[in-house]
Amino acid sequence: MTISGAGLRRMRRLRSMKQQHLAELLGVNQATVSRWERDQLALSPEQAVKLERIFAAPHHAAAADAALKRLVEDSLRPVHLICDSTHRLLSASRPRQAEWRAPIGAFLGRSLFPYASAEIAAAEQSLEACGWHAGRLMSLTFDTGANANACLPITASRVTWERIMLSDGSAGRLVTTVTEPAAFLHPMHNLCVVRKSPSQ
């Protein structure tokens, strides 16, 4: 796909998409999208393919992504949305942001995996065997311990992961703190499948 900066800007605006949103879908920062649109930087072949998928998707699909992000941001529960494969933060509710010791801008577009607790890392390692990436497992609930990180603290709690498809064909992961259990149990004793895909 070969596209001029003006063409990219026109297609983005036709979809009522902000530069920041397009940047998040492509895994870059807003400044990169701005440079593309001013013809100061060329897209890589991989970025061009992803961009083609985004703009080939029905218009309502991109709007659905924006609506999902707004729902996350407006949620009264501690919840955040990440890219399922890269763990980049896409959106977070105010209750989730209140748990963090830095503004959301410090984390948006960055992988949150370096802040994972041992239990979250173990659950991540189990996903392939569970069929998560193949779409056979759509939701997972487990207990996690604290991560002892001052910048982005995780406390002992029960967490639910839900796999959600985004408009560009990639998967997102909705991370919700369900409860703060009085008695913390080892997560792998309490790992449970909540929902499988309808085909199973």
C-alpha positions as CSV (number, residue, x, y, z in Angstrom):
1,M,0.0,0.0,0.0
2,T,1.4,3.4,-1.0
3,I,-0.2,6.4,0.5
4,S,0.7,10.1,0.7
5,G,0.6,12.0,4.0
6,A,-2.5,13.9,2.7
7,G,-4.2,10.6,1.8
8,L,-3.5,9.1,5.2
9,R,-4.9,12.2,6.9
10,R,-8.0,12.2,4.7
11,M,-8.7,8.5,5.4
12,R,-8.2,9.0,9.1
13,R,-10.5,12.0,9.2
14,L,-13.2,10.2,7.1
15,R,-13.2,7.6,10.0
16,S,-13.4,10.4,12.6
17,M,-10.2,8.9,14.0
18,K,-7.7,11.0,16.1
19,Q,-4.0,10.6,15.4
20,Q,-3.5,9.2,19.0
21,H,-6.1,6.4,18.3
22,L,-4.4,5.5,15.0
23,A,-1.0,5.5,16.7
24,E,-2.3,3.1,19.4
25,L,-3.7,0.7,16.7
26,L,-0.3,0.8,14.9
27,G,1.8,0.6,18.0
28,V,3.6,3.9,17.5
29,N,3.3,7.3,19.2
30,Q,1.2,10.3,17.9
31,A,4.3,12.2,16.7
32,T,5.0,9.3,14.3
33,V,1.5,9.6,12.8
34,S,2.0,13.3,12.5
35,R,5.3,12.9,10.7
36,W,3.7,10.4,8.3
37,E,0.9,12.8,7.5
38,R,3.5,15.6,6.8
39,D,5.5,13.2,4.5
40,Q,8.5,13.5,6.9
41,L,8.6,9.8,7.6
42,A,7.8,6.7,5.5
43,L,5.8,3.8,6.8
44,S,7.6,0.5,7.1
45,P,6.1,-2.4,5.0
46,E,4.7,-4.0,8.2
47,Q,3.0,-0.7,9.2
48,A,1.6,-0.2,5.7
49,V,0.0,-3.7,5.9
50,K,-1.5,-2.9,9.3
51,L,-2.8,0.4,8.1
52,E,-4.4,-1.2,5.1
53,R,-6.2,-3.7,7.4
54,I,-7.4,-0.8,9.6
55,F,-8.8,1.2,6.7
56,A,-10.2,-1.9,5.0
57,A,-12.3,-2.7,8.2
58,P,-15.9,-1.5,8.1
59,H,-16.2,2.1,9.4
60,H,-18.3,0.9,12.4
61,A,-15.5,-1.3,13.5
62,A,-13.1,1.6,14.3
63,A,-16.0,3.4,15.9
64,A,-16.5,0.3,18.1
65,D,-12.9,0.4,19.2
66,A,-13.3,4.0,20.2
67,A,-16.6,3.2,22.0
68,L,-14.8,0.3,23.9
69,K,-12.0,2.7,25.0
70,R,-14.6,5.2,26.3
71,L,-16.5,2.4,28.2
72,V,-13.2,1.4,29.8
73,E,-12.4,5.0,30.7
74,D,-15.9,5.6,32.1
75,S,-16.0,2.3,34.1
76,L,-16.5,2.6,37.9
77,R,-14.4,-0.5,38.4
78,P,-10.6,-0.9,38.3
79,V,-10.2,-2.0,34.7
80,H,-7.7,-1.4,31.9
81,L,-7.4,-2.5,28.2
82,I,-4.1,-3.7,26.8
83,C,-2.9,-5.2,23.4
84,D,-3.1,-8.9,24.0
85,S,0.2,-9.7,22.3
86,T,2.4,-6.7,23.3
87,H,0.7,-5.8,26.6
88,R,0.7,-2.1,25.5
89,L,-1.8,-0.1,27.5
90,L,-4.6,1.2,25.4
91,S,-7.0,2.6,28.0
92,A,-7.7,2.6,31.8
93,S,-10.6,3.6,34.0
94,R,-10.2,6.3,36.6
95,P,-10.4,3.8,39.5
96,R,-7.5,1.9,37.9
97,Q,-5.5,5.1,37.3
98,A,-6.0,6.1,41.0
99,E,-4.1,2.9,41.9
100,W,-1.0,4.1,39.9
101,R,1.6,6.5,41.2
102,A,2.1,8.2,37.8
103,P,-0.3,9.8,35.3
104,I,-1.7,7.5,32.7
105,G,0.4,9.3,30.0
106,A,3.4,7.6,31.5
107,F,2.0,4.2,30.6
108,L,-0.1,4.7,27.5
109,G,1.3,2.8,24.5
110,R,3.9,1.1,26.7
111,S,4.0,-2.6,27.8
112,L,2.7,-3.2,31.3
113,F,4.3,-6.6,31.5
114,P,7.5,-5.4,33.3
115,Y,5.2,-4.6,36.2
116,A,3.6,-8.1,36.3
117,S,3.5,-10.0,39.6
118,A,4.8,-13.5,39.7
119,E,1.3,-14.9,39.5
120,I,0.4,-12.7,36.4
121,A,3.6,-13.9,34.7
122,A,2.7,-17.5,35.4
123,A,-0.9,-17.1,34.1
124,E,0.6,-15.5,30.9
125,Q,2.8,-18.5,30.4
126,S,-0.2,-20.8,30.7
127,L,-2.2,-19.1,27.9
128,E,-0.8,-20.9,25.0
129,A,-1.6,-24.4,26.5
130,C,-5.1,-23.2,27.4
131,G,-5.8,-22.2,23.8
132,W,-6.0,-18.5,24.5
133,H,-4.3,-17.3,21.4
134,A,-6.2,-19.7,19.2
135,G,-9.5,-18.2,20.5
136,R,-10.6,-21.3,22.3
137,L,-10.4,-19.6,25.7
138,M,-11.9,-16.1,26.0
139,S,-11.9,-15.4,29.7
140,L,-9.7,-16.4,32.6
141,T,-9.9,-15.6,36.3
142,F,-7.1,-16.1,38.9
143,D,-5.7,-14.7,42.1
144,T,-2.6,-12.6,42.1
145,G,-0.2,-11.4,44.7
146,A,1.4,-8.0,45.0
147,N,4.2,-6.9,42.7
148,A,6.0,-4.5,45.2
149,N,6.4,-1.8,42.5
150,A,6.1,1.8,43.8
151,C,5.2,3.2,40.3
152,L,2.5,0.8,39.2
153,P,1.5,-1.2,42.3
154,I,-0.5,-4.4,42.1
155,T,-2.2,-5.6,45.3
156,A,-3.3,-9.1,46.2
157,S,-6.6,-9.5,44.4
158,R,-8.7,-11.6,42.0
159,V,-8.3,-10.6,38.4
160,T,-10.3,-11.5,35.2
161,W,-8.8,-11.3,31.7
162,E,-11.2,-11.1,28.8
163,R,-10.0,-11.5,25.2
164,I,-11.6,-9.0,22.8
165,M,-11.1,-8.6,19.0
166,L,-10.3,-5.1,17.8
167,S,-11.1,-3.5,14.4
168,D,-7.6,-4.0,13.0
169,G,-7.8,-7.8,13.5
170,S,-5.6,-7.8,16.6
171,A,-6.8,-8.9,20.0
172,G,-7.2,-6.7,23.1
173,R,-7.3,-7.9,26.7
174,L,-9.7,-6.4,29.2
175,V,-8.1,-6.6,32.7
176,T,-10.6,-6.2,35.6
177,T,-9.9,-6.5,39.4
178,V,-12.9,-8.5,40.6
179,T,-12.3,-8.6,44.3
180,E,-9.7,-8.2,47.0
181,P,-9.9,-11.6,48.7
182,A,-9.6,-11.6,52.5
183,A,-7.5,-14.7,52.4
184,F,-5.1,-14.8,49.5
185,L,-4.9,-18.2,47.8
186,H,-2.1,-19.4,45.6
187,P,-3.3,-18.5,42.0
188,M,-2.6,-21.8,40.3
189,H,-4.8,-23.5,42.8
190,N,-7.5,-21.1,42.0
191,L,-7.1,-20.7,38.2
192,C,-10.4,-21.2,36.5
193,V,-11.8,-21.0,33.0
194,V,-14.7,-18.6,32.9
195,R,-15.8,-18.6,29.3
196,K,-14.9,-20.6,26.2
197,S,-15.6,-19.5,22.7
198,P,-19.1,-20.6,21.4
199,S,-17.5,-23.1,19.0
200,Q,-16.2,-25.2,21.9
